[in-house]
Amino acid sequence: MNFGVVKGTVRLCILKTMLFPRHCLSTAAACHSPVRVRLLPSPKCLFDEPVQVKVEGLSPNQEVVLRAKLTDEKGELFQSSAAYRADGIGEIDLSRSPALGGSFSGTNPMGLFWTLSAKNAHKKLVKRDVRTPFLVDIEVYSDGDTEGQLLAKETNERGFLAEGVQRLPVREGRVRATLFLPPGRGPFPGVLDMYGTGGGLPEYRASLLASRGFAVLALAYYSYLDLPKDMRELELEYFEEAVSFLRTHPQVKGPGIGVLAISKSGDLALSMASFLPGISATISINGCNANTLFPLRYKGTVFPPLSFKTSRLFLTKSGIANIRDTLNNPTEGENRQSLIPIEQAQCRFLFVVAEDDQNWKSPFYAEEAAKRLREHGKENCEVVVYPGAGHYLEPPYFPHCPSSLHLLVGLPVVWGGEPRSHGEAQVDLWGRIQAFFIKHLDGEHLQG
C-alpha cells in the first residue's frame, strides 16, 4: 500500500472540511467510507446507452438514498432521488433492486436518469454543444437524508459523439447545418434531421444517430446565424437545397435519403416527401398532417397554415397553459387547404404518436394521414402509438419534460406523459428509428 497517497488523501479531506465545513463534512466521511458506487460496463458511455448502477459496501439491509445530479451548459440543475434498501450482503443493484420511493418507485434500472427534474420549473434538458459530455453525479446518502452523510459518489460521463465521428459545419448556399459522418469508409445511409419551433441548430439527436452508422445532416431553418429570426413564412426551396446537398455528398449512399422530424418539423418533413425528389423514408414524431403555424411557399404556390382558435387554450390547475385543442380540424371545410398531399410521396412513412401528447392531437393526425394514403391505394406507412408518452420524444435517457416555455405561445405549456412510460417509449423508438432507416435506406455500416 502507498501510505503517502493515503496520508495525502486524508489531509485533503481535512482541508476541505476546514474550508467548507457546511458542505464537506459528508465529503470527508466519504473519503473513509467503504461504500462504493459502480457504473457498468464503464463510467463513460454515449448518452443513448444504459449503465448498470450498483452500490457495494453497505451494511446488510441498510436503507440509503441514491441521488442523481446533472448541471446543463446554462447552469440549470437537474436532479432526482430514490430510497433503496441493501440486500443481505450490503449491495444495491438498480437492475433488480426496487426503489422504495422518491422520484420513482419499483424496479427501474435507469430511473434516476429518466426522472431528472429541473430545480427551476418549466426547464427542458437540451444539449447545446455535442463536443462535450453531460456529467451525471450518482451519490449515496445515509439515513434516508439527502442533506446528511455522503457515503459514496461516482460520475457518469455521457457523451454525444462516438470515437471517430466527424462534425462538419455546413455553409452551402443558403443551407445552414452540421453534417455528422461516422467513422470508417463510406458511403453511409443519409438522414436529414430537424427539430421544431425552438429554432437554432439542435445537434444532439443527429450526433447520436451518426454514432450508430448514419451520415446525418442536422438542419437549421430559422433563428440561426443569418437565417430569418422567425418563421413568418417558410420556403420549401430551402429544404430542397438541403436534400440536394445531402444526397450528392460523396460519403452519402443513395439513391434516396431519410428525413427525421418532430413536432412542427413533422409537417415540414411530410411536405418535403410530397414535393421533393430523393426522399426514401420519412419519420414524423408527433407531427401534423397539415401545414401548421406559418405559410409554406414552393415554386410560386403558397400553402396556408392550419387555422387555430386561442380561445381553446386553457390553464391547468397549476397555472400551465394547455394548447392541445387550439388547432382546427384539418379535415373540415376551408382547413382542408392546409392538408399535405402525402399520396404524392414515393417514400415510406413512419408516424410516431405519443398517446398523451398535449401539444396537439397527434394521434388523430397520424390516423388521418394513414387513412389518406390507404384511400389512394397506398400501403407505405406504419403508425406506432406509445401510451403514457408525451410530446417531446427524445433519444433514450433524456428525462421526461412535463412542461416548458413554448416560444410561440410565450407561456409554459404542458407536454403530457409520465416519466416511466415516456422513458420506455424513447428507448423503443430509438431502436425503431434505426431499424426503419436500415430497412429503407439499405444501411451497411451500422453500429450496435
C-alpha positions as CSV (number, residue, x, y, z in Angstrom):
1,M,0.0,0.0,0.0
2,N,1.2,3.5,-0.8
3,F,0.9,5.2,2.6
4,G,1.9,8.6,1.2
5,V,-1.1,8.5,-1.0
6,V,-3.4,7.6,1.9
7,K,-2.0,10.3,4.1
8,G,-2.3,12.8,1.3
9,T,-6.0,11.8,0.8
10,V,-6.7,12.2,4.5
11,R,-5.0,15.6,4.6
12,L,-7.1,16.7,1.6
13,C,-10.3,15.6,3.2
14,I,-9.4,17.5,6.4
15,L,-8.5,20.7,4.5
16,K,-11.8,20.6,2.6
17,T,-13.7,20.2,5.8
18,M,-11.9,23.2,7.3
19,L,-12.6,25.4,4.3
20,F,-16.1,24.2,3.6
21,P,-17.5,22.8,6.9
22,R,-21.2,23.0,5.9
23,H,-20.8,21.1,2.7
24,C,-17.8,18.9,3.2
25,L,-18.3,17.0,6.4
26,S,-20.1,14.4,4.4
27,T,-17.4,14.5,1.7
28,A,-14.7,13.9,4.4
29,A,-16.7,11.0,5.7
30,A,-17.0,9.6,2.1
31,C,-13.2,9.5,1.9
32,H,-13.1,6.9,4.6
33,S,-16.4,5.1,3.7
34,P,-16.2,1.5,2.5
35,V,-19.2,2.2,0.3
36,R,-18.6,2.3,-3.4
37,V,-20.7,3.2,-6.5
38,R,-20.0,1.2,-9.6
39,L,-21.2,2.1,-13.1
40,L,-21.1,-0.8,-15.5
41,P,-19.7,-1.5,-18.0
42,S,-17.9,1.8,-17.7
43,P,-18.4,5.3,-16.1
44,K,-18.1,6.6,-19.7
45,C,-20.7,5.9,-22.4
46,L,-22.8,7.6,-25.1
47,F,-25.9,9.3,-23.9
48,D,-28.2,6.8,-25.6
49,E,-26.6,3.9,-23.7
50,P,-27.8,2.5,-20.4
51,V,-25.5,1.9,-17.4
52,Q,-25.9,-0.6,-14.6
53,V,-25.7,1.3,-11.3
54,K,-24.5,-0.8,-8.3
55,V,-23.7,0.2,-4.7
56,E,-21.4,-2.0,-2.7
57,G,-20.1,-2.0,0.9
58,L,-23.3,-1.2,2.7
59,S,-24.5,-3.0,5.8
60,P,-27.0,-5.8,5.3
61,N,-30.5,-4.3,4.7
62,Q,-29.2,-0.7,5.2
63,E,-31.5,2.0,3.9
64,V,-29.9,4.7,1.8
65,V,-30.9,7.4,-0.7
66,L,-29.4,7.5,-4.2
67,R,-29.3,10.9,-5.8
68,A,-28.5,11.9,-9.4
69,K,-27.4,15.4,-10.4
70,L,-26.7,17.0,-13.7
71,T,-25.9,20.6,-14.5
72,D,-26.5,21.7,-18.0
73,E,-24.5,24.3,-20.0
74,K,-26.6,27.2,-18.7
75,G,-26.1,26.2,-15.1
76,E,-29.5,24.7,-14.7
77,L,-29.5,21.9,-12.1
78,F,-31.5,18.7,-12.8
79,Q,-31.8,16.1,-10.0
80,S,-33.6,13.0,-8.9
81,S,-33.5,10.7,-5.9
82,A,-34.9,7.4,-4.7
83,A,-34.7,5.4,-1.4
84,Y,-33.3,1.9,-1.5
85,R,-32.6,-1.0,0.9
86,A,-29.5,-3.1,0.5
87,D,-29.7,-6.8,0.2
88,G,-28.3,-9.4,2.7
89,I,-24.7,-8.8,1.6
90,G,-24.9,-5.0,1.6
91,E,-25.4,-4.4,-2.1
92,I,-27.9,-2.5,-4.2
93,D,-28.2,-3.2,-8.0
94,L,-30.7,-0.9,-9.7
95,S,-31.3,-3.6,-12.4
96,R,-33.0,-5.7,-9.7
97,S,-33.4,-3.6,-6.5
98,P,-36.7,-1.8,-6.2
99,A,-36.8,1.8,-5.3
100,L,-38.9,2.3,-2.1
101,G,-40.0,5.8,-3.0
102,G,-38.7,9.2,-4.1
103,S,-38.7,10.4,-7.8
104,F,-40.0,6.9,-8.7
105,S,-40.7,3.5,-7.2
106,G,-40.2,-0.1,-8.2
107,T,-37.5,-1.7,-10.2
108,N,-36.3,0.8,-12.8
109,P,-32.6,0.4,-13.8
110,M,-32.4,3.9,-15.4
111,G,-35.0,5.6,-13.3
112,L,-32.5,8.1,-11.8
113,F,-31.9,9.4,-15.3
114,W,-35.5,9.3,-16.7
115,T,-36.8,11.3,-13.7
116,L,-34.2,14.0,-13.6
117,S,-36.1,17.2,-12.9
118,A,-35.1,20.8,-13.2
119,K,-34.7,22.7,-9.9
120,N,-36.5,25.6,-11.6
121,A,-39.9,24.9,-13.1
122,H,-40.5,24.5,-16.8
123,K,-37.0,23.8,-17.9
124,K,-36.2,21.2,-20.6
125,L,-32.8,19.4,-20.8
126,V,-31.1,20.3,-24.1
127,K,-27.5,19.6,-25.2
128,R,-26.1,22.7,-26.8
129,D,-22.6,21.5,-27.5
130,V,-22.2,17.9,-28.5
131,R,-18.5,18.0,-28.4
132,T,-18.6,17.8,-24.6
133,P,-20.4,15.2,-22.5
134,F,-23.1,15.6,-19.8
135,L,-21.8,14.7,-16.4
136,V,-24.3,12.9,-14.1
137,D,-23.2,12.5,-10.4
138,I,-24.6,9.5,-8.7
139,E,-24.4,9.9,-4.9
140,V,-25.3,7.7,-2.0
141,Y,-26.6,9.2,1.3
142,S,-27.1,7.5,4.6
143,D,-30.2,7.6,6.9
144,G,-32.6,8.4,4.1
145,D,-31.4,12.1,4.1
146,T,-30.0,13.7,1.0
147,E,-28.7,16.5,3.2
148,G,-26.9,14.0,5.5
149,Q,-23.8,12.0,5.2
150,L,-22.4,11.4,1.8
151,L,-21.2,7.8,1.7
152,A,-20.1,7.4,-1.9
153,K,-20.1,9.2,-5.3
154,E,-19.4,8.3,-8.9
155,T,-19.7,10.4,-12.1
156,N,-21.3,9.0,-15.3
157,E,-19.8,10.8,-18.4
158,R,-22.5,10.6,-21.1
159,G,-21.1,11.7,-24.4
160,F,-22.7,12.5,-27.8
161,L,-20.0,11.7,-30.3
162,A,-18.6,8.2,-30.7
163,E,-14.9,8.0,-31.3
164,G,-14.1,8.9,-34.9
165,V,-17.4,10.6,-35.7
166,Q,-16.7,13.8,-37.7
167,R,-18.7,17.0,-37.0
168,L,-18.6,19.3,-40.1
169,P,-20.3,22.7,-40.1
170,V,-22.2,23.3,-43.4
171,R,-22.5,26.8,-45.0
172,E,-23.5,25.7,-48.5
173,G,-25.6,28.2,-50.5
174,R,-28.4,29.1,-48.1
175,V,-28.1,25.9,-46.1
176,R,-27.0,26.2,-42.5
177,A,-26.5,22.9,-40.9
178,T,-24.0,20.5,-39.4
179,L,-23.0,17.2,-41.1
180,F,-22.0,14.2,-38.9
181,L,-20.1,11.4,-40.6
182,P,-19.5,8.0,-38.9
183,P,-16.0,6.6,-38.7
184,G,-14.8,4.2,-41.4
185,R,-15.2,4.1,-45.1
186,G,-18.5,5.2,-46.6
187,P,-20.7,5.8,-48.2
188,F,-23.3,5.7,-45.4
189,P,-27.1,5.9,-45.4
190,G,-28.0,9.6,-45.2
191,V,-30.6,11.2,-42.8
192,L,-31.7,14.8,-42.6
193,D,-32.7,15.7,-39.0
194,M,-34.9,18.6,-38.0
195,Y,-36.5,19.9,-34.8
196,G,-39.5,22.1,-34.1
197,T,-40.3,25.7,-33.1
198,G,-37.3,26.2,-30.8
199,G,-35.1,27.5,-33.7
200,G,-31.4,27.3,-33.7
201,L,-29.5,24.1,-34.6
202,P,-30.0,21.2,-32.2
203,E,-27.3,18.6,-32.9
204,Y,-27.6,16.0,-30.2
205,R,-30.0,13.6,-31.9
206,A,-28.0,13.8,-35.1
207,S,-24.7,13.2,-33.4
208,L,-26.0,10.1,-31.6
209,L,-27.6,8.8,-34.8
210,A,-24.2,9.3,-36.6
211,S,-22.6,7.3,-33.8
212,R,-24.8,4.4,-34.9
213,G,-23.6,4.5,-38.5
214,F,-25.7,7.1,-40.3
215,A,-24.5,10.2,-42.1
216,V,-26.8,12.8,-40.6
217,L,-27.4,16.4,-41.5
218,A,-28.7,18.4,-38.6
219,L,-30.6,21.3,-40.4
220,A,-31.5,24.7,-39.0
221,Y,-34.3,26.6,-40.7
222,Y,-34.7,29.7,-38.6
223,S,-33.1,31.7,-35.8
224,Y,-29.6,30.6,-36.6
225,L,-26.7,32.6,-37.9
226,D,-28.0,34.6,-40.9
227,L,-31.3,32.6,-41.3
228,P,-34.5,34.5,-40.6
229,K,-35.1,35.2,-36.9
230,D,-38.7,34.0,-37.0
231,M,-41.0,31.8,-39.1
232,R,-43.3,34.3,-40.8
233,E,-43.1,32.3,-44.0
234,L,-41.0,29.2,-45.0
235,E,-39.7,28.3,-48.4
236,L,-39.6,24.7,-49.4
237,E,-36.8,25.5,-51.8
238,Y,-34.5,26.0,-48.8
239,F,-35.2,22.4,-47.7
240,E,-34.8,21.2,-51.3
241,E,-31.2,22.7,-51.2
242,A,-30.5,20.7,-48.0
243,V,-31.8,17.5,-49.5
244,S,-29.7,18.0,-52.6
245,F,-26.6,18.7,-50.6
246,L,-27.0,15.5,-48.5
247,R,-27.9,13.3,-51.5
248,T,-24.9,14.4,-53.6
249,H,-22.4,14.2,-50.8
250,P,-19.7,11.6,-51.7
251,Q,-20.0,10.0,-48.2
252,V,-23.8,9.5,-48.5
253,K,-25.2,6.4,-50.0
254,G,-28.0,6.8,-52.5
255,P,-30.2,7.0,-54.2
256,G,-32.6,8.4,-51.5
257,I,-32.2,9.8,-48.0
258,G,-34.2,9.6,-44.9
259,V,-35.9,12.5,-43.0
260,L,-36.4,12.5,-39.2
261,A,-38.6,15.2,-37.7
262,I,-40.6,16.1,-34.6
263,S,-43.4,18.5,-33.8
264,K,-43.6,21.4,-36.3
265,S,-40.8,19.9,-38.4
266,G,-43.0,16.8,-38.8
267,D,-45.3,18.6,-41.2
268,L,-42.3,20.1,-43.0
269,A,-41.0,16.5,-43.5
270,L,-44.3,15.4,-45.0
271,S,-44.2,18.4,-47.4
272,M,-40.7,17.6,-48.4
273,A,-41.6,13.9,-49.0
274,S,-44.6,15.0,-51.1
275,F,-42.9,17.6,-53.3
276,L,-39.2,16.9,-53.4
277,P,-37.4,14.0,-55.1
278,G,-34.8,11.8,-53.5
279,I,-36.5,11.0,-50.2
280,S,-36.9,7.3,-49.5
281,A,-38.0,7.2,-45.8
282,T,-39.7,9.8,-43.6
283,I,-40.3,9.6,-39.8
284,S,-42.7,12.1,-38.3
285,I,-42.7,12.2,-34.5
286,N,-45.8,13.8,-33.0
287,G,-46.3,15.9,-36.2
288,C,-49.4,17.1,-38.0
289,N,-50.8,16.0,-41.4
290,A,-51.4,19.6,-42.4
291,N,-49.1,22.7,-42.8
292,T,-49.1,24.5,-39.4
293,L,-48.3,27.8,-37.9
294,F,-46.9,29.7,-40.9
295,P,-47.4,29.7,-44.7
296,L,-45.2,27.4,-46.8
297,R,-44.1,28.6,-50.3
298,Y,-42.9,26.4,-53.1
299,K,-42.5,27.5,-56.8
300,G,-44.9,30.3,-56.5
301,T,-47.6,28.4,-54.7
302,V,-48.4,29.3,-51.1
303,F,-49.8,26.6,-48.7
304,P,-51.7,28.3,-45.9
305,P,-51.2,27.2,-42.3
306,L,-53.9,25.4,-40.4
307,S,-56.0,28.0,-38.6
308,F,-56.4,27.9,-34.8
309,K,-58.5,29.4,-32.0
310,T,-56.7,30.8,-29.0
311,S,-59.9,30.7,-27.1
312,R,-59.5,26.9,-26.8
313,L,-56.3,27.4,-24.7
314,F,-56.9,26.9,-21.0
315,L,-54.8,26.9,-17.9
316,T,-54.4,23.8,-15.8
317,K,-54.9,23.8,-12.0
318,S,-51.2,24.5,-11.7
319,G,-51.5,27.5,-14.0
320,I,-49.7,26.0,-17.0
321,A,-51.2,26.5,-20.5
322,N,-52.7,23.6,-22.3
323,I,-52.8,24.2,-26.1
324,R,-53.8,20.7,-27.3
325,D,-57.2,21.8,-28.8
326,T,-56.3,25.1,-30.3
327,L,-55.7,23.9,-33.9
328,N,-58.8,23.5,-36.0
329,N,-59.7,20.1,-37.6
330,P,-57.7,19.9,-40.8
331,T,-60.3,17.6,-42.5
332,E,-63.1,20.1,-42.2
333,G,-64.1,23.0,-44.6
334,E,-61.5,25.5,-45.5
335,N,-59.0,23.8,-43.2
336,R,-58.5,21.2,-45.9
337,Q,-56.5,23.7,-47.9
338,S,-53.7,23.1,-45.4
339,L,-53.7,19.3,-45.8
340,I,-50.4,17.9,-47.2
341,P,-50.9,15.7,-50.3
342,I,-48.8,12.9,-49.0
343,E,-50.2,10.5,-51.5
344,Q,-47.8,12.1,-54.0
345,A,-44.8,10.9,-51.9
346,Q,-42.7,8.0,-53.2
347,C,-41.3,7.1,-49.8
348,R,-42.1,5.0,-46.8
349,F,-43.6,6.7,-43.7
350,L,-43.3,6.0,-40.0
351,F,-45.8,8.0,-38.0
352,V,-44.9,8.1,-34.3
353,V,-47.5,9.1,-31.8
354,A,-47.5,9.8,-28.1
355,E,-50.9,8.9,-26.9
356,D,-50.8,11.6,-24.1
357,D,-49.4,14.3,-26.4
358,Q,-50.8,17.6,-25.0
359,N,-49.2,19.9,-27.6
360,W,-51.8,18.9,-30.2
361,K,-53.8,15.9,-31.4
362,S,-51.0,13.9,-33.0
363,P,-52.9,10.6,-32.7
364,F,-55.7,12.0,-34.8
365,Y,-53.3,13.5,-37.3
366,A,-51.4,10.2,-37.8
367,E,-54.7,8.3,-38.2
368,E,-55.9,10.7,-40.9
369,A,-52.5,10.6,-42.7
370,A,-52.6,6.8,-42.8
371,K,-56.2,6.9,-43.9
372,R,-55.5,9.3,-46.8
373,L,-52.7,7.0,-48.0
374,R,-55.0,4.0,-47.9
375,E,-57.7,5.9,-49.8
376,H,-55.2,6.5,-52.6
377,G,-54.3,2.8,-52.7
378,K,-51.0,3.1,-50.8
379,E,-49.8,0.9,-48.0
380,N,-46.5,2.7,-47.5
381,C,-46.9,3.7,-43.9
382,E,-46.6,2.4,-40.3
383,V,-48.2,4.0,-37.2
384,V,-46.6,3.4,-33.8
385,V,-48.5,4.6,-30.7
386,Y,-46.9,5.0,-27.3
387,P,-49.4,5.0,-24.3
388,G,-48.3,7.3,-21.4
389,A,-45.8,9.2,-23.5
390,G,-45.8,13.0,-24.0
391,H,-44.9,15.3,-26.9
392,Y,-41.1,15.5,-26.7
393,L,-39.9,12.0,-27.5
394,E,-36.1,12.3,-27.5
395,P,-33.2,9.9,-27.7
396,P,-33.0,7.4,-24.8
397,Y,-32.5,8.5,-21.3
398,F,-33.3,12.2,-21.8
399,P,-35.5,13.0,-18.8
400,H,-39.2,13.4,-19.3
401,C,-40.2,17.1,-19.6
402,P,-43.7,17.7,-18.3
403,S,-43.8,21.4,-19.2
404,S,-41.6,24.2,-20.6
405,L,-41.7,27.5,-22.3
406,H,-43.3,27.5,-25.8
407,L,-41.6,30.2,-27.7
408,L,-44.5,31.0,-30.0
409,V,-47.1,30.9,-27.2
410,G,-45.0,32.9,-24.8
411,L,-46.1,30.8,-21.9
412,P,-45.1,27.5,-20.3
413,V,-47.2,24.7,-21.8
414,V,-47.8,21.1,-20.7
415,W,-46.4,18.4,-23.0
416,G,-48.1,15.3,-21.4
417,G,-46.8,11.9,-20.5
418,E,-45.5,10.4,-17.3
419,P,-41.8,9.6,-16.7
420,R,-41.6,5.8,-16.8
421,S,-43.9,5.3,-19.9
422,H,-42.2,8.2,-21.6
423,G,-38.7,6.9,-20.9
424,E,-39.6,3.4,-22.1
425,A,-41.1,4.8,-25.3
426,Q,-37.9,6.7,-26.0
427,V,-35.8,3.5,-25.7
428,D,-38.2,1.6,-28.0
429,L,-38.4,4.4,-30.5
430,W,-34.7,4.8,-30.9
431,G,-34.4,1.2,-32.0
432,R,-37.3,1.6,-34.4
433,I,-35.8,4.7,-36.0
434,Q,-32.6,2.9,-36.7
435,A,-34.4,-0.3,-38.0
436,F,-36.7,1.8,-40.2
437,F,-33.8,3.6,-41.9
438,I,-31.7,0.5,-42.1
439,K,-34.6,-1.3,-44.0
440,H,-35.5,1.5,-46.3
441,L,-32.1,3.1,-46.9
442,D,-30.2,-0.2,-47.1
443,G,-27.6,0.6,-44.5
444,E,-24.5,-1.5,-44.3
445,H,-22.2,0.5,-41.9
446,L,-24.3,0.5,-38.8
447,Q,-23.2,0.2,-35.2
448,G,-24.9,-1.7,-32.4
